[in-house]
Amino acid sequence: MPANAGIHAFAATKKAVDTRIRGHDGCHYERTCMSRAGSRITLRDADALLAAGLIAPAEREAVAAVEARYAVAVPPALHGLIDHPDDPIGRQFIPHPDELTTAPHEHPDPIGDDALSPVKGIVHRYPDRALLKPLLVCPVYCRFCFRREHVGPDGGLLTDAELDAAYAWLAAHPAITEVILTGGDPLMLSPRRLGAIVAALSSIPHIATLRIHTRVPVADPARVTPALVDALATERAMWVVLHANHARELTESARAALRRVQAAAIPVLGQSVLLRGVNDSARALEALFRAMLAARVKPYYLHQLDPAPGTARFHVPIAEGQRLLAELRGRVTGLAWPTYVLDIPGGHGKVPIGPTYLAADGAVRDPWGGRHVLAEDPGSA
């Protein structure tokens, strides 16, 4: 099959589906139809993806095989941004047959979460902080997710008893000053349940900082309601960390959702994953980081891809990532500069892997490639 045959098939299918949607009750909302009840549809299986024109008919069986192993969800806010399956948005979320091929270096628990979980829902890797995973549901399932063997619509929701056990463990470890709520996506919780978790963590005296890791503002912006934002209220330091990988994800609706969070005096950081075919160019990274800054989001981390099963098609070598960031040095403000990090496989923690500018002989390289010899420090003699 020619390399672009899938895209041509997709375009023909999408055209037919767009026409069909426009003729169905006269509605057409970014290629996603509203029901009579006013709800929008999240696409969760091969048949839904086919009906929406996101895969070609010949791909249905292969995509269904992926769906049987890994969760699928493409919400309307992201569906509407997809021009073709292999564009920077579609590539992140539309299942691909390659996901069923595990490379030798890939592992179902690539960063060692399971081995570092003393009680259900807790991951303790660093002395002063811990993860709390209150649920395993996400608004969208990324095809490169390092927790793909765990997350899914079945929920993984911690019971009250399991949450109490997690709180007790945290309370018994006074060295822990920060708790990161992750999952799954904590903003998929109801405001009532999220507020209760925030309140319980805030009542532990030695916990000074709370952090929420989320994709909800870009994947389901309408979910960020005043009630959900109110649930984040605490006297502790609260931070929200947004996961976004391409500038197009930061739509006006996403920015409005972020403004609702920011209006509550909650700072927002941004984290991204370096992904082949999504943001693997200096131009794409620059656009992403500038879009984050325009939305008042400080780029925080650029992650090297974690080697989860079936994710090899997204891999960008570290040396290439370093070159891309080096191209941006001096070209974008330091406010837009994230730390390029590798989570060492096996649970050994994150380390910075960005480009270096100081040579072994003491010379330093400037952002434009010039080499400079520094004057000797008198104190080093």
N, C-alpha and C positions, 0 to 999 in steps of 0.2 A: 504493500500500500504506500503511495507517495506520502512524504512527510507531512504535507498539509491537507491530506485527504480528510482527516478527522475534523479539522476546522471547517472545511467546505461542507461536510455533512452536517456539522453543528449549525452552520449558518442557514442551511436550507431548512433544517428542523425548526430552528428558532423563528424563522420567518413564518412558517406555517403555524407555529404555536402562538406567536404574537398576533397573527390575524385571527386565530380562534379565540384568544382571550379578549380582543377588542370587540368581538361579536357576541360574547357571553355576558348578558346583562349590561352591555355597554361599558364595562369597566376595563381599565388598563392602567395599572400602577407599577411602573418600572418592571414590567413583565411579570408582576405578581398580582393576581386578582383578589379583590376583597370579597368576602362572602357577604350574604345578606345581613348577617349579624355584625358585620364591620370588622371581623378579625382577618388577619393575614396569615398565610400558610407558610410554615417552615418546612422545607423539603427534607425528608428523612430517609428516603429509600430510592432505589434505582428507578422504580416506576414513576415516582414524583419528579425525579431529575429528568427523565425522558419526556414526561408530559410538559415540563417547563422549558424544554429545548436546550437543556444544559449538557446532555449527552446524546450521541447518535444512536439509532436503534441497534446497530451492530455491536454497540458497546454495552448493552443492557446486562447481558449475562455476566460479563467480567466484573462490572460494577456491583452487581448483586452479590457476587462472591466476596468482594471486599467488604460490602455492607454487612455480611454475615459475621465478619470477624471484628470490624472496627465501626464505632458509632459514626453516623452521618447526620449532619444538620446544617442546612444553608438557610439562614433567616432572611426575610425580605430585604432588610437594610443592606445586606451584602449581595444577595441575588441581583438586586437592581444595579450593582456596579460591574457585573460580569459582562464583558463584551464577547469573549469566547473562552472555552474551557481552560486554555493554557495561558491566558493573560495573567497579570500579577495578582488578581483577585481570585479568579477561577482556579488557578493552580493551587492555591492555599487550601481550598475547601471541597473541590469536586474529587471524589474518589478516583483512583487510578489503579489499574491492574498490577503495577509494579509494587504496590504496597504489600502484596502477598509473597514477595521475594525478600528473604532476610539475608543481608550480607554477613560475611564471617565476623566483622567487627561490631555488628549490631547486637543489642541486648534488650530484653523486655523491661529491665529496670536500669536504664543506662547510668543514672547518677546515684544509685544505691539508696533510694528512699526507703525501700522495704526493710533493709537491714538496720536502718537508723530510726526505726519507729518503736519507741518503748511502750506506748499504748496506742490503741486504735485512734487514728486521726492526727497523731502527733509525729513530726519528723524533727529530730534533734541532731543537727550536723555541726553547728558552731556553738561555742560556750555561752554566748550572750543572747542567743535568739533561737526561736523554734517556729516551725510551721504548724498551723492548725488547719486541717482539711475537713470542714463541716459537711461537705457534700461533694459529689463527683459529677454533677450535671454542669454542662456548659451551654451557652446560647448558640455556639457554633463549634464544630469539631474540626480542628486543624489537622491536615493530613500528615504533618510532621511532628505531632505532639509527643513529648517524651513520656507522658503518662497515658498513652493511648491504650495500653493494656488494662487500664483501670477505669477511665472516665466513660460515661455513657448515660443514656436516658433512664436507666434503672435507678439512678439516684445516688446510691452510696451515702444517703443522709444519715448522719450520726443521730442515734436516739438520745433522749434526755439523759439516760444513764451513762451512755458513752461520752457525752459532752461533760457530764459531771466528773467522770474519771479523768478526762483530759485536763479540766480545770484543776483538779486535785494534784495531778502530776506537775503542772506548771507552778502551782502554789508551793509545792515542795522543793522547787529548784530556784532559789533566790538569785542565782547568777544570771537567770534569763530576764532581760530587760525589754525585749522586743518580741512580739508575736506577729507572724505574717499569716493572714487569712488567705488561703488559696484553695485549690481543689483539683477539678471543678472550678466553678466561678462563684465566689461568695455573694455577688450581687444578684444571683439567681434565687437567693433565699427571699422569703417574704420579709417585709419591713419588721414585722413583729419578731420573727425568729432572729433576724440579723441584729436588731436592736438588743435583744436579750443576750446574744453572744458578746456584743461589744460591751454591754454593761457588766457582764460577768468577768470578762478579762480586765476591764477597767477597775474592778474592785480588788484585784490582786496587787498588793502594795508595790512590789518590786517591778511590775511591768509599766514601763514609762512610754513605750512607743507601740502603736498598732499600725499595721500596714495591710492594705487590701490589694490583691492582684486580680485584675479583671480585664475582660474584653467587652463587657456589656455596653459601655458607651459607644463603641463602634458597631457592635453586632446587633444590639437591640436598644437604641437610644431612648425610646419611649419608656423603657422600663425604669429609667433613672427619674423617678417621680419625687416630688417634695417629701413624701412619706419615706421613701428609701433613703434619701439624703439625711432626713432627720434621724434615721436609725444609726447613722454614723457618729452622732453627737457623743462627745466624751471630753473629759478634762485632760486626758492623755494626749500626746502628740499623735495625730492621725494623718496618715499618708495614703493616697491612692496611687497605684502604679498601673498605668494603662499599657496593654499589649497591642501594638499596631506595627505592621510591617511594610506598609506602602502608603504614600501620601494620599491616595484616593480614598483610603478608609476614613480619613478625617473630613467627613462631609459636614455640611451645615448642621444637620441633625445631631451628629456626633459632637460637634463643637458646642451646640446648645446644651447637650447633656452634661458635658464637662463643665460648662459655666455654672450649671446648677450645683455641681459639687464644689467648685471653686468659690461660689458665693457663700458657702458655709465655712469659709476660711480653711478649707482642706487643700493643701498643695498636691499637685499631680505630677508624677514622674512618668517617663515613657520607657518601655523596654521593647526590644525588637529582636528577631532572629535573622541572621544573615542567611538568605535562601536563594539557591540557584533559580533563575527565571522570575524572581519576585523583586529583589532589591540588590542584585549582584553587580551593580555599576555605581561609580561615584555619583553619577547624575541622579540615580534613583535614591541613593542614601541621602544626598544633599536635599532633594525634594522632601523626603520623609522627615528629616530633622527640622527643616524649615517649617513644614506644616505643623509639626509638634509645637515649635516655639510660637507660631501664630495662634495656636489654640491654648497657649499658656501652659504647655506641658514641657518639662525639662527632660531631654533625652538622658537616660540614666545608664542603661546597659544595652549593648549590642552583643547578643549571645552567639557563639559558635554553635552550630547545630548539634544537639545531643543525638547520639547514634541509636535511636529507637528502631525497632524492626520496620523494614519497608520504607525507610526515609532517605535512602541513598541518592535518589534523584534530586534532592534538595541540597546536597552537600557542596560547600564551597571550601577549598583548601585554606588553611590558616594563612599561608603566605599570600594568597590572593586577597584575603580579607585585610591583611596588613597593608598591602599596596593600595587598596581602595581607600582606607582611612588616611593613608599618607597623602593621597591626592586631595583630600579635603582639608588637611591642615593648612591654615593660612587663607583658605577659601571660604570657610564658614566661621562664624563667631564661636568662641569657646563655650558659650551658652548652649550651642547645638552639638557639643562634642560628648558622646557617650563613652563609657569604658567598654572596650572590646574584651569579652571574657570567655573563658573556657571552663565549663564545669567538668572537672577531671573525672572520667568514667570510674565507677566503683564507689562513689560517695566521698571523694577526697577533697571536695570543696572547689570554689571558684577561684581562678587566678586571672589577672590581666594579661592579655596577649597582644596588645596593640603595638604599633610600630615604635621602634626605638630611634633616638636621635643622637645619643652619646656613644661614640666609638670606644673601643678598648684602649686606644692610644690617647684618649682624652679629647679628641676633636669632636665637634658637634656639627650636625647637619641641619641646615635651615629648612623651612617648609618648601623652598623652591629648589632644593637639591644642592645648594652651595655648602662647602665644607669649611669649617672655621676652627682654628686652633686657639683654645682658651689660654689666657695668661695663667701662669702657674700660681696656685694659691700659696701665699707666703706661709700660711699656717701649716701646710702639708710637708714643709721641708724638714 
